[in-house]
């Protein structure tokens, strides 16, 4: 029964609907921390893979290359005569009843529980210790490959993290090599792997497909950043100025430039740079009377395809670096910070980050201590007790003037409320004028005890005598001190 084509089709459609509901349920759930958020993305990605594989099976069934679906439909659901339909229906019903009669102890197995387990699984995601579960990049292998190559240079790891995507700083003569291409491919492979592990829902293949179509158009027009007019047979101003052929009248004069200078001039014009010095000079001298576009193709180097491949890998790598810009900045800051830490401090910090990532949770889920049952403020925390007292005053319309006067003219609400409550001459339901007069009396009393700098601020002369500010100023004016 379950092996029939129609039953398999029905089960596949049911699985698609069930997976669709599970994806919605999972995306509606707010993850508690960054680790849970990453697990959520991987679970959704896994369910989407199941949707794709199940859809492929359905497409294969509907294509019906072996004719099994058509035969089953013609056998069980169609008949040459209308009166033969019902006998076939009852014959099929009889088969089903006989099956359950023979297997009366068979238990119905629901696949819903199996699919529910998809929401509980913790995907196995492999990260290195340096990556800290996706917080940082681990570029140490690429860094060692860079500083030990011909196109690389010695620098600190933190400096490399901030500049590894700036390929325009490398000269084109060093780029057009297999070593540089392999280095770029290693970078692209690592960044792609990091994206799949940290952003599983990001469609990288779609990004690369769109990027490649744009690249083909830019390469044909010589507009690829860093590769302008490379491989298109057009000369740039820098290429033309490498060696000015107008100053040379014979091949012998060009030979005097030397092999390296001739090779650089030929490479800049996309011509072959090999051979003896005499052969290089003859090949370059051809351009004196023949335009580059009309030159025989046998003189051109065969590295144009290599340059195009290298340029494409560079474009892809830079696009991924744009997406991972925040991670790159965070990695550089972490590398610079590690320069000032010992090994023990780095290990302690790494363990602290792991604990913090596991215990991180939203502030809304934390229980707030509020024994006085105070109202909640805009930040989700209880308001201060003195502010709560003011809110109580606001409720009484006769005391509204007191609240406005206190808030707009005096700072430090706790001092106001404590001063009024200590006086004992005012209650929450008092008249506004009485409250204002009481506050003015309190201010007058406090004025007597205020600090007076003229009388209380002390100065000392060179003999060690102590004076208050007023006396010291008077004696100084008289020239006595």
C-alpha positions in Angstrom: 0.0 0.0 0.0 2.5 2.6 1.1 4.8 1.6 -1.8 2.3 2.8 -4.4 3.2 5.8 -6.5 0.1 7.7 -5.5 0.6 7.1 -1.8 4.2 8.2 -2.1 3.0 11.4 -3.8 0.5 12.1 -1.1 3.1 11.4 1.7 5.6 13.8 0.0 3.1 16.6 -0.1 2.2 16.0 3.5 5.9 16.2 4.4 6.3 19.5 2.6 3.4 21.0 4.5 4.7 19.7 7.8 8.2 21.1 7.1 6.7 24.5 6.1 4.9 24.8 9.4 8.0 23.8 11.4 10.1 26.4 9.7 7.5 29.1 10.5 7.4 27.9 14.2 11.2 28.0 14.5 11.5 31.5 12.9 8.8 32.9 15.2 10.8 31.9 18.3 13.1 34.5 19.7 16.5 32.9 20.4 17.9 33.4 23.9 21.5 34.1 22.9 24.0 34.2 20.0 24.7 30.5 20.2 20.9 29.7 20.1 20.5 32.1 17.2 23.2 30.2 15.3 21.6 26.8 16.1 18.2 28.2 14.9 19.6 29.2 11.6 21.2 25.8 11.0 18.0 24.0 12.0 16.0 26.1 9.5 18.7 25.5 6.8 18.5 21.7 7.5 14.7 21.8 7.1 15.0 23.8 3.9 17.3 21.1 2.6 14.7 18.5 3.4 12.1 20.6 1.5 14.4 20.7 -1.6 15.1 17.0 -1.5 11.4 16.1 -1.1 10.4 18.5 -3.9 13.0 16.9 -6.2 11.3 13.5 -5.5 7.9 14.9 -6.3 9.3 16.4 -9.6 10.7 13.0 -10.5 7.3 11.3 -9.7 5.4 13.8 -11.8 7.8 13.4 -14.7 6.9 9.7 -14.7 9.8 8.6 -16.9 9.0 4.9 -16.2 5.2 5.3 -16.7 4.5 3.8 -13.2 2.2 6.7 -12.2 0.3 6.6 -15.4 -0.2 2.8 -15.1 -1.4 3.1 -11.5 -3.9 5.8 -12.4 -5.2 3.8 -15.3 -5.5 0.6 -13.2 -7.2 2.0 -10.1 -8.8 5.3 -11.0 -10.0 5.0 -14.6 -12.1 2.5 -16.5 -13.2 2.2 -20.2 -16.8 2.0 -19.1 -18.4 4.3 -16.5 -20.1 1.3 -14.8 -16.7 -0.3 -14.1 -15.5 2.5 -11.8 -17.4 1.5 -8.7 -16.4 -2.2 -8.9 -12.7 -1.1 -9.0 -13.4 1.2 -6.0 -14.9 -1.6 -3.9 -12.1 -4.0 -5.0 -9.5 -1.5 -3.7 -11.5 -1.0 -0.5 -11.6 -4.8 0.0 -7.8 -5.0 -0.3 -7.4 -2.3 2.4 -9.7 -4.1 4.8 -8.0 -7.4 4.3 -4.7 -5.8 5.0 -5.8 -4.4 8.3 -7.6 -7.6 9.2 -4.4 -9.6 8.7 -2.4 -7.0 10.6 -4.9 -6.1 13.3 -2.1 -5.5 15.9 -0.2 -3.0 13.6 0.2 0.3 15.3 -0.2 3.6 13.4 3.2 5.4 13.4 3.0 9.2 13.2 6.0 11.0 11.6 5.0 14.2 13.4 7.1 13.2 16.4 10.1 12.6 14.2 9.8 16.1 12.6 9.3 17.7 16.0 12.8 16.4 16.9 14.2 18.7 14.3 13.3 21.7 16.5 15.2 20.2 19.4 18.5 19.1 17.8 21.7 21.0 18.3 23.6 21.1 15.0 27.3 20.1 15.1 29.2 23.2 14.0 32.9 23.0 13.9 34.9 26.2 14.9 38.5 26.6 15.8 39.5 28.1 19.1 40.6 31.3 17.4 37.1 31.7 15.8 35.4 31.7 19.2 32.2 30.1 17.8 32.0 32.5 14.8 33.0 35.8 16.5 36.3 36.1 14.8 38.1 34.9 11.7 41.1 32.5 11.8 43.5 33.7 9.1 46.7 32.4 10.5 47.4 29.9 7.8 46.6 32.4 5.1 48.8 34.9 6.9 51.8 32.5 6.9 51.1 31.8 3.2 51.1 35.5 2.4 54.3 36.5 4.2 56.2 33.5 2.7 55.2 34.3 -0.9 56.8 36.5 -3.6 53.9 38.9 -3.7 53.7 39.2 0.1 55.6 41.2 2.6 56.4 41.0 6.3 53.8 42.5 8.6 52.0 41.9 11.9 49.0 39.5 11.9 46.7 42.3 13.1 47.8 44.5 10.1 47.3 41.6 7.7 43.7 41.1 8.9 42.9 44.7 8.1 44.6 44.7 4.6 44.3 41.1 3.2 41.3 42.2 1.0 43.2 45.2 -0.4 44.6 43.3 -3.4 45.1 46.5 -5.4 48.3 47.1 -3.5 50.0 44.1 -5.2 51.5 44.8 -8.6 50.1 43.1 -11.7 53.4 41.5 -12.5 53.2 39.6 -9.2 49.5 38.8 -9.6 49.7 37.0 -12.9 51.1 33.8 -11.3 49.7 30.5 -10.2 50.9 31.0 -6.7 48.8 34.1 -6.3 45.8 32.4 -7.8 46.1 29.5 -5.4 46.5 32.0 -2.5 43.2 33.8 -3.5 41.4 30.5 -3.9 42.4 29.5 -0.3 41.1 32.8 1.0 37.8 32.4 -1.0 37.4 28.8 0.2 37.9 29.8 3.9 35.5 32.8 3.7 32.9 30.7 2.0 33.2 28.0 4.7 33.0 30.6 7.4 29.8 32.0 5.8 28.2 28.6 5.6 28.9 28.0 9.3 27.9 31.5 10.6 25.2 32.5 8.0 23.7 29.3 6.8 20.6 31.0 5.4 22.7 33.3 3.2 22.5 32.1 -0.5 26.1 32.4 -1.4 25.6 30.6 -4.8 23.0 33.2 -5.8 25.4 36.0 -4.8 28.2 34.5 -6.9 26.0 33.9 -9.9 24.9 37.5 -10.0 28.4 38.7 -9.4 29.8 36.6 -12.2 27.3 38.0 -14.7 28.2 41.6 -13.7 31.9 40.7 -13.9 31.7 39.4 -17.5 30.2 42.7 -18.6 32.8 44.8 -16.7 35.7 42.7 -17.9 34.6 43.1 -21.6 34.5 46.9 -21.0 37.7 47.0 -19.0 36.0 48.3 -15.9 36.9 45.6 -13.3 38.3 47.5 -10.3 42.1 47.0 -10.2 42.1 45.4 -13.7 41.2 48.3 -15.9 42.1 47.5 -19.5 43.7 44.3 -18.5 43.4 41.5 -21.2 41.3 43.6 -23.5 44.0 44.7 -25.9 43.7 48.3 -24.9 46.6 50.4 -23.6 46.5 52.5 -20.5 48.5 55.7 -20.0 50.8 53.9 -17.6 51.5 51.1 -20.1 52.2 53.6 -22.9 54.6 55.5 -20.7 56.5 52.4 -19.6 58.8 52.6 -22.7 58.3 55.4 -25.2 59.2 53.8 -28.6 59.4 57.2 -30.3 62.9 57.7 -28.8 64.2 54.4 -30.3 65.0 53.9 -34.0 66.6 50.5 -34.0 66.3 47.2 -32.2 69.9 47.6 -30.9 68.9 50.7 -29.0 66.1 48.8 -27.3 68.5 46.0 -26.3 70.4 48.5 -24.2 67.3 48.7 -21.9 68.1 45.3 -20.5 66.1 42.1 -20.1 64.0 43.2 -17.1 62.9 46.5 -18.5 62.0 44.9 -21.8 60.0 42.2 -20.1 58.1 44.8 -18.0 57.3 46.7 -21.2 56.1 43.6 -23.0 54.0 42.4 -20.1 52.4 45.8 -19.7 51.1 45.4 -23.3 50.0 41.8 -22.8 52.8 40.5 -25.1 55.1 37.5 -24.5 58.0 38.4 -22.2 60.2 35.4 -22.7 63.2 34.7 -24.9 66.6 36.3 -25.2 67.1 40.1 -25.0 67.3 40.3 -28.7 64.0 38.5 -29.2 62.3 40.7 -26.6 63.6 43.9 -28.3 62.5 42.7 -31.7 59.0 41.9 -30.4 58.7 45.3 -28.7 60.0 47.1 -31.7 57.1 45.8 -33.8 54.8 48.2 -32.0 56.7 51.2 -33.4 55.1 50.7 -36.8 52.2 48.4 -36.1 49.3 49.2 -33.7 48.8 46.7 -30.9 45.3 45.8 -32.2 46.7 44.7 -35.6 49.6 42.8 -34.2 49.8 39.0 -34.9 48.2 37.0 -32.1 51.2 34.8 -31.9 53.1 37.6 -30.2 50.5 37.9 -27.4 50.9 36.1 -24.1 48.5 33.2 -23.3 48.0 34.5 -19.7 44.8 36.5 -20.4 42.5 33.7 -19.2 44.6 33.4 -16.1 44.3 37.1 -15.4 40.5 36.9 -15.9 40.2 34.0 -13.5 42.3 35.8 -10.9 40.2 39.0 -11.3 37.0 37.0 -10.8 38.3 35.3 -7.6 39.3 38.8 -6.3 35.9 40.2 -7.0 34.2 37.2 -5.2 36.6 37.5 -2.2 36.0 41.3 -1.9 32.2 40.7 -1.9 32.4 38.2 0.9 34.7 40.7 2.8 32.0 43.3 2.5 29.4 41.0 4.0 31.8 40.0 6.8 33.0 43.6 7.4 31.9 43.6 11.1 33.6 40.3 11.8 36.8 41.5 10.1 36.9 44.7 12.2 36.2 42.6 15.4 39.0 40.2 14.4 41.5 43.0 13.9 40.6 44.5 17.3 40.9 41.1 19.0 44.4 40.6 17.4 45.6 44.0 18.5 44.3 43.3 22.0 46.1 40.0 22.2 49.5 41.7 21.6 49.2 43.1 25.1 48.1 39.9 26.9 50.0 36.9 28.2 49.0 33.4 27.4 47.3 32.9 30.7 45.3 36.1 30.2 44.2 35.1 26.7 43.0 31.7 27.9 41.1 33.3 30.8 39.5 35.7 28.4 38.6 32.9 26.0 36.9 30.9 28.8 35.1 34.1 29.9 33.7 34.6 26.4 32.5 31.0 26.2 30.7 31.4 29.5 29.3 34.7 28.5 28.0 33.3 25.2 26.3 30.4 27.1 24.7 32.5 29.8 23.8 35.5 27.6 20.0 36.1 27.6 17.6 38.8 27.0 17.0 41.3 29.8 13.2 40.9 29.5 13.5 37.3 30.7 15.4 38.3 33.9 13.3 38.7 37.1 13.4 42.3 38.3 13.6 42.9 42.1 10.7 45.2 43.0 9.5 44.6 46.6 7.7 47.9 46.9 5.6 47.2 43.7 6.7 50.5 42.1 5.6 51.4 38.6 7.9 50.5 35.8 9.8 53.3 33.9 10.7 53.6 30.2 13.7 51.4 30.6 11.7 48.5 32.1 13.0 49.0 35.6 11.1 50.4 38.7 11.1 54.2 39.0 12.8 55.8 42.1 10.7 56.0 45.2 10.8 59.8 45.4 9.5 59.9 41.9 6.7 57.6 42.9 5.8 60.1 45.7 5.6 62.9 43.1 3.3 60.7 41.0 1.0 60.4 44.1 0.9 64.2 44.4 0.0 64.5 40.8 -3.2 62.5 41.3 -4.5 65.2 43.6 -5.5 68.2 41.5 -5.1 70.7 44.4 -1.5 69.7 44.8 -0.6 69.7 41.0 1.0 73.3 41.4 3.4 72.0 44.1 4.6 69.2 41.8 5.2 71.5 38.9 7.0 74.1 41.0 9.3 71.6 42.6 10.2 69.8 39.4 10.9 72.9 37.3 12.7 75.0 39.9 14.7 72.6 42.0 16.9 69.6 41.3 17.2 66.6 43.6 13.7 65.4 44.1 14.7 63.1 47.0 15.9 66.1 49.0 12.6 68.0 48.4 10.4 65.1 49.5 12.5 64.3 52.5 12.6 68.0 53.6 8.8 68.4 53.3 8.1 65.1 55.1 10.5 65.9 57.9 8.8 69.3 58.6 5.6 67.6 59.5 3.6 70.6 58.4 2.3 69.3 55.1 0.4 66.2 54.1 -0.3 64.8 50.7 -3.7 66.5 50.5 -2.6 70.1 51.5 -3.3 73.3 49.7 -0.9 74.3 47.0 -0.2 77.8 48.5 0.6 76.3 51.9 3.0 73.8 50.3 4.8 76.6 48.4 5.1 78.8 51.5 6.5 75.8 53.5 9.1 75.1 50.8 10.2 78.8 50.8 10.7 78.7 54.6 12.8 75.5 54.3 15.0 77.2 51.7 15.4 80.2 53.9 16.5 78.0 56.9 18.9 76.1 54.7 20.4 79.4 53.5 21.7 80.2 57.0 23.7 77.0 57.0 25.1 77.4 53.5 28.8 77.5 52.9 30.1 81.1 52.5 33.4 81.1 50.7 34.4 84.7 51.7 34.4 83.7 55.4 35.1 80.0 55.3 37.6 79.6 52.4 41.1 79.5 53.9 44.4 80.8 52.5 47.9 80.4 53.7 50.8 82.8 53.3 54.5 82.0 52.9 55.0 82.1 56.7 52.3 79.6 57.4 49.7 82.0 58.7 46.1 81.1 57.9 43.5 83.7 56.8 40.0 83.5 55.4 39.5 84.6 51.8 38.2 88.1 52.6 41.1 89.0 55.0 43.7 87.5 52.8 42.5 89.5 49.8 42.4 92.8 51.9 46.0 92.3 53.2 47.2 91.4 49.7 45.8 94.6 48.3 47.5 96.6 51.0 50.8 94.9 50.2 51.2 93.5 53.7 51.6 89.9 52.5 
